[in-house]
Amino acid sequence: MQLPLFPLKSIFFPGETVPLHIFEERYKQLIQDCRKEAMTFGIPVYIYDQIAYGTEVQLVEVVNTYEGGEMDVVCVGRQVFKILSFENQMEGKLYPGGIIEFLEGLNDASDELKQSVLERIQELYALMDVPFTPIPLKKFNMYSLVHKIGLSYEQEYELLQMPKESNRLRFINSHLLATIAVLKEVNRAKGAIKMNGDFKNFDPLDFEDFKI
């Protein structure tokens, strides 16, 4: 299907709130069209000097409109897509568009895997001394936690392309385990540095024990 596109160096996930400041004329037109026709548009991720995957979003609200026509808008993420073709301007429009196909998501993760991820996140936050509100398993939504676990831009992009929830959670679990291991080592090193800076009583060596 054809979809208007708004390429950004940002990654948004399904269900995520997407705040945007609109100032270019082409995207002002895009928002006006969304308001009139209740259509959606896509935010493809600009990475590695290209755009290939992104997230469809739906306009929820125009929060502010400024004197020069600039706007603050709020959208919500819907589905992940892959770009099949791209055009700088859709016919009769100022904004770009392209032919896309949606990735078929599969919610195949077990409760055990979800619980494991939640426990690792809680452990990570405890190591960082950051408050964490426990999340009931029934309300677990991986996408709401993605930006809060220290993934790099590249890792988030890799995650965006995974249609299976089980694969996404295993990917996150591996990241969390690695990050926790690093933090534990840092904390151990900090403790050792602090300890070595304190005055302590050491038992002197008895030179009579040495044989030359």
Secondary structure as GFF3:
##gff-version 3
##sequence-region A 1 212
A	DSSP	beta_strand	2	4	.	.	.	ID=ss1
A	DSSP	beta_strand	17	22	.	.	.	ID=ss2
A	DSSP	alpha_helix	25	37	.	.	.	ID=ss3
A	DSSP	beta_strand	40	47	.	.	.	ID=ss4
A	DSSP	beta_strand	50	65	.	.	.	ID=ss5
A	DSSP	beta_strand	71	87	.	.	.	ID=ss6
A	DSSP	beta_strand	97	102	.	.	.	ID=ss7
A	DSSP	alpha_helix	111	127	.	.	.	ID=ss8
A	DSSP	three_ten_helix	137	139	.	.	.	ID=ss9
A	DSSP	three_ten_helix	142	144	.	.	.	ID=ss10
A	DSSP	three_ten_helix	146	148	.	.	.	ID=ss11
A	DSSP	alpha_helix	153	160	.	.	.	ID=ss12
A	DSSP	alpha_helix	165	196	.	.	.	ID=ss13
A	DSSP	three_ten_helix	207	209	.	.	.	ID=ss14
###
